[in-house]
């Protein structure tokens, strides 16, 4: 029961390591690409409190880490580093 409650309070970000802009980013581990090879789908999990910051990143072409809608600098850095390490954002 406790695990189900925690899962409701999480935000999941799914992506494919071999993502192409002309194919969906969500799928299953057995999703095949056009060349017939399997695509690996991975995801990141964040607390629900990160939702507004994730929406902020989604809506903008450029967002300063210090301006993310999160309460602490540690949370801002954690979000940016997590997304950057999965090649989902570019850090300038």
N, C-alpha and C positions, 0 to 999 in steps of 0.2 A: 504494500500500500504506500509506504513512504516513497519508494522509488517512482511510482506513478505520479505522485504529487510533485516530486522534483522535476520529472520530465515535462510536466505541464508548464513549468516555470523557465524553460530553456528555449533558446532560439537556435535552430539548426541552419547552417549554411552548407549547401551541397555543391560540389563542383566536380568536374572531370579533369583528370590530369592531361588528357588529350583533347580538351575541349576545342571545338571549332565554332566560330560565330554562327555558322549556318545550321548547327545542330543544338538541341536542347542541352542545358547544363545538368538536368536531373535525369536519373535513370537508375538502373540496377547494375550490380557487378557483372552481369552477363550481357550487358548491352554491347552489341557489335557495331563497329564503325563501318564506313562504306567499303573499306578494303577487307572486311571479314574478320579483322582482329578484334579481340575483346577490349572494351574500354573500361578503365578502372574508375569507379565513382567513389569519391571520398567526401567527408563532411567535417565541419567544425561545429562545435557546440559552445554557445555563449549563454550567460545568464539573461533572463528576460529584460533586465535593466539595460542591456546593450542594444535593444531593439531600435530605439530612436537614433542612436549613433549609426547603426547599420543602415537605416533608412536615409540618414543624412549623407552617408557615403554613396549610396545607390543613386540619389537624386543629383549629385554634383559631380562635375568633372574634376574639380580640385577642392580638397578640404584640408585645412591645417589640422594636424593632430591635436594641438592645444585647443582647437575650437570644437572638438567633438562633444556631443551631448552626453557626457559622462561626468560623474561626480569627482573622480580623482585623477591625477596625472598618471598614476599606476594603471588604472583601467584604460585610459586613452592609449598608453604605450602598449599594453597587452593586446588590445584590439588591433592596433596598427601592425604590430609585430606578427600576430597570428595570421592576419590576412596577407601580409607581405611574404611571410615564409611559405605560403601556399601559392604564391605568384598571382594573387587575386587583386592586388593593388600595386601601384608603383610608388615608391617613396623618393621624393626629390630633395 
